[in-house]
Amino acid sequence: MTDIKEVGSLIFFIDDNLYSVPAAGTVYFIAENKKVLIDTGPATSLEAVLNGIRQTGFKPEEIDYIIITHIHLDHSGGVGTMLQHMPRAKVIAHHKAIKHLIDPSRLVNSAIEAQGREFVSGNGEVLPVPEPRLIPVNDGETLDLGNGQVLTFMSCPGHAPHELCIIESRNRGIFVGDAVGHYINGTDMMVPVTPPPSFDLEQYIATLERLKGLDADKIYFAHSGTSPQVQEKLDLAVRKLRDRDNIIAQAAAENNLEQAAERVIKHVSNELVWLREHLRPVYDYWTGVDIPMSAAEHVRYYKKKHGL
């Protein structure tokens, strides 16, 4: 059985069993007149997502739209495969992402460079999306699902230049993809993720400040849960990003930038004691993949920004 729960009116959380790690990744199903899947996970998450939809009482064939928050493989790698089970679905993505969905080869090669071929192979096959099934969107565009539920798309760069957040009107919630960070339900753990090749600290923080201005009632995280503490989580993400930048700046002041990434990894990992003790597979995934990758990219960004 797939772990699912209704987290808002007609909005279902589905654990996509990301890389066979429960509680590591989430997609969302909106069961309005027009039915929407937000993100797909990689191709290896296909059965978990399809089973999750069925457990809500609906069928994958009823999905009208798949919305991709951004095209990193843990969010969109399975979209081409998923479409084979959703014959009427159109794929909505940031206008900057469309070319990579049509031809994912550059995206896959970038992931291999960042994470290694063996890890990327765990995503399964990344199939292209037929161009006629794609709908590009820009900041401020909307999608009416019926019965008063309207989705508004928001361009949210920082984590990635093609990141979308989606505001839903019924519950006043925001689907944030990776624009905010990783989060574990019921905890104060917040881990912003800053992957290569396009992390931008200033844009990331500007996105978080813009999200704060929405005065929303709920955040739907892609990793991996929901929270009504919207302002608190956004403030926490800003603070954690600035903490990391300060650690790197201190290393630079000591002429010791070669140790900056390791200092950031240690700082972030030390905040995850509860996770290590209670959700060890998620802890191992975060500390083995996302945190080292994020630290290295933040150091690269810092060096480029300061001409080092």
C-alpha positions as CSV (number, residue, x, y, z in Angstrom):
1,M,0.0,0.0,0.0
2,T,1.2,3.5,-0.8
3,D,1.1,6.0,2.0
4,I,-1.5,8.6,1.1
5,K,-3.5,11.2,3.1
6,E,-5.8,14.0,2.4
7,V,-3.9,17.2,3.4
8,G,-6.4,19.7,2.1
9,S,-9.9,19.7,0.7
10,L,-9.6,17.3,-2.3
11,I,-5.8,17.4,-2.1
12,F,-4.0,14.1,-1.5
13,F,-0.4,13.6,-0.4
14,I,1.1,10.5,-2.1
15,D,4.5,9.2,-0.9
16,D,6.3,8.3,-4.1
17,N,8.8,6.0,-2.4
18,L,11.6,8.0,-3.9
19,Y,14.6,5.8,-4.6
20,S,12.9,3.1,-2.4
21,V,13.1,5.4,0.6
22,P,9.7,6.0,2.3
23,A,9.0,9.5,3.4
24,A,11.7,10.9,1.1
25,G,9.5,12.3,-1.7
26,T,5.9,13.4,-2.3
27,V,3.6,14.0,-5.2
28,Y,0.2,15.5,-4.9
29,F,-3.1,14.6,-6.4
30,I,-5.9,17.3,-6.7
31,A,-9.3,15.6,-7.2
32,E,-11.4,18.5,-8.5
33,N,-13.5,18.5,-11.7
34,K,-10.3,18.8,-13.6
35,K,-7.8,16.4,-12.0
36,V,-4.2,17.2,-11.5
37,L,-1.0,15.4,-10.5
38,I,1.7,17.7,-9.2
39,D,5.1,16.1,-10.0
40,T,5.6,12.4,-10.9
41,G,8.8,11.4,-9.2
42,P,11.3,9.4,-11.3
43,A,10.2,6.5,-13.4
44,T,11.1,4.2,-10.6
45,S,8.3,5.8,-8.6
46,L,5.6,4.9,-11.2
47,E,3.8,2.1,-9.3
48,A,3.8,3.9,-6.0
49,V,2.2,7.0,-7.6
50,L,-0.3,5.0,-9.7
51,N,-1.3,2.9,-6.7
52,G,-1.7,6.1,-4.6
53,I,-4.1,7.6,-7.1
54,R,-6.1,4.4,-7.2
55,Q,-6.3,4.4,-3.3
56,T,-8.0,7.8,-3.4
57,G,-10.9,6.2,-5.4
58,F,-9.9,7.7,-8.7
59,K,-8.1,6.2,-11.8
60,P,-4.9,7.4,-13.4
61,E,-6.8,7.6,-16.7
62,E,-8.9,10.5,-15.2
63,I,-5.9,12.8,-14.8
64,D,-6.3,15.9,-16.9
65,Y,-3.0,17.6,-16.1
66,I,0.4,16.8,-14.8
67,I,2.1,19.9,-13.4
68,I,5.9,19.7,-13.0
69,T,7.3,22.0,-10.3
70,H,10.8,21.7,-11.9
71,I,12.6,19.3,-14.1
72,H,15.1,17.7,-11.7
73,L,14.8,14.0,-12.2
74,D,13.4,13.2,-8.8
75,H,10.4,15.4,-9.7
76,S,9.9,15.0,-13.4
77,G,12.0,12.0,-14.5
78,G,8.9,9.8,-14.7
79,V,6.6,12.1,-16.6
80,G,7.2,10.5,-20.0
81,T,6.5,7.1,-18.6
82,M,3.5,8.3,-16.5
83,L,1.8,9.7,-19.6
84,Q,1.5,6.2,-21.0
85,H,-1.0,5.6,-18.1
86,M,-2.7,8.9,-18.4
87,P,-3.9,9.2,-22.0
88,R,-5.7,12.5,-21.8
89,A,-3.2,14.3,-19.6
90,K,-1.4,17.4,-20.7
91,V,1.9,18.4,-19.0
92,I,2.3,21.9,-17.6
93,A,5.7,23.3,-16.9
94,H,7.7,26.5,-16.6
95,H,8.3,27.9,-20.1
96,K,12.1,27.5,-19.5
97,A,11.6,23.7,-18.9
98,I,9.8,22.8,-22.0
99,K,12.8,22.1,-24.2
100,H,14.3,19.7,-21.6
101,L,11.0,17.8,-21.4
102,I,11.0,17.4,-25.2
103,D,14.6,16.3,-25.3
104,P,15.8,15.3,-21.8
105,S,19.4,14.3,-22.9
106,R,21.0,17.5,-21.6
107,L,19.2,17.2,-18.3
108,V,20.3,13.6,-17.8
109,N,23.9,14.4,-18.7
110,S,23.8,17.3,-16.2
111,A,22.5,15.0,-13.5
112,I,25.2,12.4,-14.2
113,E,27.8,15.1,-13.9
114,A,26.4,16.3,-10.5
115,Q,25.5,12.9,-9.0
116,G,27.2,10.2,-10.9
117,R,26.0,7.7,-13.4
118,E,25.1,5.0,-10.9
119,F,22.9,7.2,-8.8
120,V,21.2,8.7,-11.9
121,S,20.5,5.2,-13.2
122,G,18.2,4.8,-10.1
123,N,15.8,7.2,-11.7
124,G,14.9,4.7,-14.4
125,E,14.5,5.6,-18.1
126,V,13.8,9.3,-18.8
127,L,11.4,9.4,-21.7
128,P,10.8,12.5,-23.8
129,V,7.4,14.2,-23.6
130,P,5.6,14.7,-27.0
131,E,5.5,18.4,-27.8
132,P,1.7,18.4,-28.5
133,R,1.1,17.3,-24.9
134,L,3.1,20.2,-23.3
135,I,1.7,23.5,-22.0
136,P,4.3,26.2,-21.1
137,V,3.3,28.7,-18.4
138,N,4.6,32.0,-17.2
139,D,4.4,33.8,-13.9
140,G,0.9,34.8,-13.0
141,E,-1.0,32.5,-15.4
142,T,-3.9,30.5,-13.9
143,L,-5.7,27.2,-14.4
144,D,-9.4,26.8,-13.4
145,L,-10.1,23.3,-12.1
146,G,-13.8,24.1,-11.4
147,N,-15.9,24.6,-8.3
148,G,-13.9,27.6,-7.3
149,Q,-10.5,25.9,-7.3
150,V,-8.0,28.0,-9.3
151,L,-4.3,27.3,-9.5
152,T,-2.0,30.3,-10.0
153,F,1.6,29.7,-11.3
154,M,4.5,31.6,-9.8
155,S,8.0,31.6,-11.2
156,C,10.3,30.9,-8.3
157,P,14.0,30.8,-9.3
158,G,16.9,30.2,-6.9
159,H,16.9,26.4,-6.5
160,A,16.5,26.2,-10.2
161,P,15.6,28.8,-12.9
162,H,12.7,26.7,-14.2
163,E,11.0,26.3,-10.7
164,L,7.3,26.8,-10.4
165,C,5.3,27.2,-7.2
166,I,1.5,26.7,-7.5
167,I,-1.0,28.6,-5.4
168,E,-4.3,26.8,-4.9
169,S,-7.3,29.0,-4.0
170,R,-9.5,26.5,-2.1
171,N,-7.2,25.9,0.9
172,R,-4.9,28.9,0.4
173,G,-1.9,26.6,0.1
174,I,1.3,26.6,-2.0
175,F,2.9,23.7,-3.7
176,V,6.6,24.7,-3.4
177,G,8.5,21.9,-5.1
178,D,12.1,22.5,-4.0
179,A,11.8,26.3,-3.8
180,V,11.9,26.3,0.0
181,G,13.6,23.1,1.1
182,H,13.3,19.6,2.5
183,Y,11.0,19.3,5.5
184,I,9.9,16.5,7.8
185,N,6.3,16.6,9.2
186,G,6.0,17.7,12.8
187,T,9.6,18.8,13.2
188,D,11.6,22.0,12.9
189,M,14.0,20.5,10.4
190,M,14.3,22.6,7.2
191,V,17.1,21.8,4.7
192,P,17.2,24.1,1.7
193,V,18.7,22.3,-1.3
194,T,21.1,24.2,-3.6
195,P,21.9,21.9,-6.5
196,P,24.1,22.6,-9.6
197,P,24.2,24.0,-12.1
198,S,22.0,27.1,-11.5
199,F,21.7,27.7,-7.8
200,D,21.4,31.5,-7.1
201,L,21.4,32.6,-3.4
202,E,19.9,36.0,-4.1
203,Q,17.2,34.7,-6.3
204,Y,16.4,31.9,-3.8
205,I,16.0,34.4,-0.9
206,A,14.0,36.8,-3.1
207,T,11.7,33.9,-3.9
208,L,11.2,33.1,-0.2
209,E,10.4,36.7,0.5
210,R,7.9,36.8,-2.3
211,L,6.2,33.6,-1.0
212,K,6.0,35.2,2.5
213,G,4.0,38.0,0.9
214,L,1.3,35.7,-0.2
215,D,0.1,35.2,3.4
216,A,-0.8,31.6,2.6
217,D,-2.2,29.1,5.1
218,K,-0.3,26.0,4.1
219,I,2.8,24.8,2.4
220,Y,2.9,21.5,0.5
221,F,6.5,20.3,0.4
222,A,7.8,17.9,-2.3
223,H,10.2,16.5,0.4
224,S,8.1,15.6,2.2
225,G,5.0,16.8,4.0
226,T,2.8,19.8,4.7
227,S,2.8,22.6,7.3
228,P,0.4,25.3,8.3
229,Q,3.4,27.3,9.8
230,V,4.0,29.1,6.5
231,Q,5.8,32.2,7.6
232,E,7.9,30.3,10.2
233,K,9.1,27.8,7.6
234,L,9.9,30.4,5.0
235,D,11.9,32.5,7.6
236,L,13.7,29.4,8.7
237,A,14.8,28.6,5.1
238,V,16.1,32.1,4.7
239,R,18.1,31.9,7.9
240,K,19.6,28.5,7.0
241,L,20.7,29.7,3.6
242,R,22.4,32.8,5.2
243,D,24.0,30.6,7.9
244,R,25.6,28.5,5.2
245,D,26.8,31.6,3.3
246,N,28.3,32.9,6.5
247,I,30.2,29.6,7.1
248,I,31.6,29.8,3.6
249,A,32.5,33.5,4.1
250,Q,34.3,32.6,7.3
251,A,36.3,29.9,5.6
252,A,37.2,32.4,2.8
253,A,38.4,35.0,5.5
254,E,40.7,32.3,6.8
255,N,42.0,31.5,3.3
256,N,40.6,28.1,3.8
257,L,37.9,27.8,1.2
258,E,38.9,24.2,0.4
259,Q,37.3,23.2,3.7
260,A,34.2,25.3,3.3
261,A,32.0,22.6,1.8
262,E,32.9,20.1,4.6
263,R,32.1,22.7,7.2
264,V,28.7,23.3,5.7
265,I,28.0,19.5,5.5
266,K,28.9,19.2,9.2
267,H,26.8,22.1,10.2
268,V,23.7,20.9,8.4
269,S,24.2,17.2,9.4
270,N,24.5,18.2,13.1
271,E,21.0,19.6,13.0
272,L,19.5,16.3,11.9
273,V,20.0,14.2,15.0
274,W,16.3,13.4,15.3
275,L,16.2,12.3,11.7
276,R,19.2,10.1,12.1
277,E,17.6,8.4,15.1
278,H,14.0,8.1,13.8
279,L,14.1,8.0,10.0
280,R,17.6,6.7,9.2
281,P,16.9,5.9,5.5
282,V,15.9,9.5,4.9
283,Y,18.9,10.8,6.9
284,D,21.2,8.6,4.9
285,Y,19.7,9.8,1.6
286,W,19.9,13.5,2.6
287,T,23.5,13.3,4.0
288,G,24.7,11.0,1.3
289,V,23.4,12.9,-1.7
290,D,21.6,16.2,-1.2
291,I,23.6,17.9,1.5
292,P,27.1,17.2,0.0
293,M,25.8,18.3,-3.4
294,S,24.2,21.4,-2.0
295,A,27.3,22.4,-0.1
296,A,29.6,22.0,-3.1
297,E,27.4,24.1,-5.3
298,H,27.0,26.8,-2.6
299,V,30.8,27.1,-2.4
300,R,31.0,27.2,-6.2
301,Y,28.4,30.0,-6.3
302,Y,30.2,31.9,-3.6
303,K,33.5,31.7,-5.4
304,K,32.0,32.9,-8.7
305,K,30.1,35.7,-7.0
306,H,33.3,37.0,-5.3
307,G,35.6,36.3,-8.1
308,L,37.6,33.7,-6.2
